[in-house]
Amino acid sequence: MSSPALQPRTRVTRIAQEAVDRARLTVVPRVRTRAPRVPFVTLVSLVLVGGIVGLLLFNTSMQQASFTASSLETQADTLAAREQTLRMELDELRDPQRVATQAQQMGMVIPSAPVFLDLESGTTSGVPTPATRENAIQLQPPAPIKPANLAPAPIVVEVPAVPTVEEQAAATAAEQATGAQDGRTKQRKNRNR
């Protein structure tokens, strides 16, 4: 006979025993499965090839950019030098002394007495006189005359020209012909003695 209090306990014990039986660990045989190597090797190879190709393309583009930059720098230096040359030429052309000298060469003269015009009143100050070459102001004085000892007469030295190969050959042939005639003349004189 069992008491009512004992029944739940045996029931719990039985449930626990079943849970323990289910929970017991058993060694499961190890199943070895190998992952296929071909897709992995293909993926790694593609990543490596893609990296190398990308690196080569990047290097090539950097070299092209470097060549372009150096050619543009060279062109900029050339243009800067050209600009400086043109500025110097422009400054030389704007030189007032050069402009005045060219004006005189073209027949323009500087008046000896200038006349000024007042723009507000419209009056002139000074005596207007026509400018001629005789009474014009000279921009550059005449060059001083050098003494004779500073400007000696030139000494002319004539240097004979170097004969060409043909001229030397002709001269040698003429000397040989003259030498042969001299030899014949000497032989005749010796015979006559």
C-alpha positions in Angstrom: 0.0 0.0 0.0 1.2 3.2 -0.8 0.6 6.4 0.7 -0.6 9.4 -1.3 2.5 11.3 -0.4 4.8 8.6 -1.8 3.2 8.5 -5.2 4.3 11.9 -6.4 7.8 11.2 -5.2 8.1 7.9 -7.1 6.6 9.6 -10.1 9.2 12.3 -9.9 11.9 9.8 -9.5 10.7 7.9 -12.5 10.5 11.0 -14.7 14.0 12.0 -13.5 15.3 8.5 -14.3 13.9 8.7 -17.8 15.4 12.2 -18.3 18.8 10.9 -17.0 18.5 7.9 -19.4 17.8 10.3 -22.3 20.5 12.7 -21.3 23.3 10.2 -21.2 26.0 11.0 -23.6 27.2 8.5 -26.0 30.1 8.7 -28.3 29.0 9.3 -31.8 31.3 8.0 -34.5 33.0 10.9 -36.3 32.1 11.3 -39.9 34.8 12.9 -41.9 33.6 15.0 -44.8 36.1 16.9 -46.9 35.1 20.2 -48.4 35.8 20.3 -52.1 39.2 22.0 -52.7 38.6 23.2 -56.3 36.2 26.0 -55.5 38.5 27.3 -52.6 41.6 27.1 -54.8 39.8 28.8 -57.6 38.5 31.6 -55.3 42.0 32.2 -53.8 43.6 32.2 -57.3 41.0 34.7 -58.6 41.6 37.0 -55.7 45.4 36.8 -56.2 45.2 37.3 -60.0 42.7 40.2 -59.5 45.0 41.8 -56.9 48.1 41.5 -59.2 46.2 42.9 -62.2 44.8 45.7 -60.1 48.2 46.6 -58.8 49.7 46.6 -62.3 46.9 48.8 -63.6 47.3 51.2 -60.6 51.1 51.3 -61.2 50.6 51.9 -64.9 48.2 54.7 -64.3 50.5 56.3 -61.8 53.4 56.2 -64.2 51.2 57.8 -67.0 50.1 60.5 -64.5 53.8 61.0 -63.6 54.8 61.4 -67.3 51.9 63.7 -67.9 52.8 65.8 -64.9 56.5 66.0 -65.9 55.6 67.0 -69.5 53.2 69.6 -68.2 55.9 71.0 -65.8 58.4 71.2 -68.7 55.8 73.0 -70.8 55.0 75.3 -68.0 58.7 76.1 -67.5 59.1 76.7 -71.3 56.1 79.0 -71.3 57.3 80.9 -68.2 60.7 81.5 -69.9 58.9 82.6 -73.1 56.7 85.0 -71.1 59.8 86.4 -69.4 61.5 86.9 -72.8 58.4 88.6 -74.2 58.2 90.9 -71.1 61.8 91.9 -71.6 61.3 92.6 -75.3 58.2 94.6 -74.4 60.1 96.6 -71.8 62.8 97.2 -74.4 60.3 98.4 -76.9 58.6 100.7 -74.4 62.0 102.3 -73.5 61.5 106.1 -73.9 65.0 106.6 -75.2 64.5 104.0 -77.9 61.2 105.6 -78.9 62.7 109.0 -79.1 65.7 107.8 -81.1 63.4 106.0 -83.6 61.2 109.2 -83.8 64.3 111.2 -84.7 65.4 108.7 -87.3 61.9 109.0 -88.9 62.3 112.7 -89.2 60.6 114.0 -86.0 62.4 116.6 -84.0 62.1 117.8 -80.4 61.3 121.5 -80.3 63.8 123.7 -78.5 61.1 125.7 -76.8 58.1 123.6 -75.8 54.6 125.0 -75.6 52.1 123.9 -73.0 48.3 123.7 -73.5 46.0 124.3 -70.5 43.0 122.1 -71.0 40.7 123.9 -68.7 41.1 127.4 -70.2 42.2 126.4 -73.6 45.2 128.7 -73.6 48.8 128.0 -74.4 51.8 129.1 -72.4 55.1 129.6 -74.2 56.1 130.9 -77.6 55.1 128.5 -80.4 58.0 128.2 -82.8 58.4 125.7 -85.6 60.9 122.9 -84.9 63.6 122.2 -87.5 66.5 119.8 -87.6 69.0 122.6 -87.1 67.5 123.9 -83.8 66.2 120.5 -82.4 67.5 119.1 -79.2 69.8 116.2 -79.8 69.1 113.1 -77.7 72.6 111.6 -78.2 75.6 113.8 -78.5 78.0 113.1 -81.4 80.6 110.4 -80.7 83.9 111.9 -79.5 86.8 111.9 -81.9 89.5 109.4 -80.9 93.2 110.5 -80.9 95.4 108.9 -83.6 97.2 106.7 -81.1 93.9 105.2 -79.9 92.7 104.6 -83.4 95.7 103.2 -85.3 95.5 102.3 -89.0 94.7 98.6 -89.4 97.5 96.2 -90.3 96.7 93.9 -93.2 98.5 90.5 -93.3 98.0 88.3 -96.4 98.1 84.6 -95.7 98.6 82.3 -98.7 95.8 79.9 -99.1 96.4 76.2 -98.4 96.6 74.4 -101.7 94.0 71.7 -102.3 94.9 68.0 -103.0 94.5 68.6 -106.8 96.8 71.6 -106.7 99.4 69.7 -104.8 99.3 66.9 -107.2 99.6 69.2 -110.2 102.6 71.0 -108.5 104.3 67.7 -107.8 103.9 66.6 -111.4 105.2 69.9 -112.6 108.3 69.6 -110.3 108.9 66.1 -111.5 108.7 67.2 -115.2 111.1 70.2 -114.4 113.4 67.8 -112.5 113.5 65.5 -115.5 114.3 68.3 -117.9 117.1 69.6 -115.6 118.5 66.0 -115.4 118.6 65.8 -119.3 120.3 69.2 -119.5 123.0 68.2 -117.1 123.6 65.0 -119.0 124.1 66.9 -122.2 126.5 69.3 -120.6 128.5 66.4 -119.2 128.7 64.9 -122.7 129.8 68.1 -124.3 132.8 68.4 -122.0 
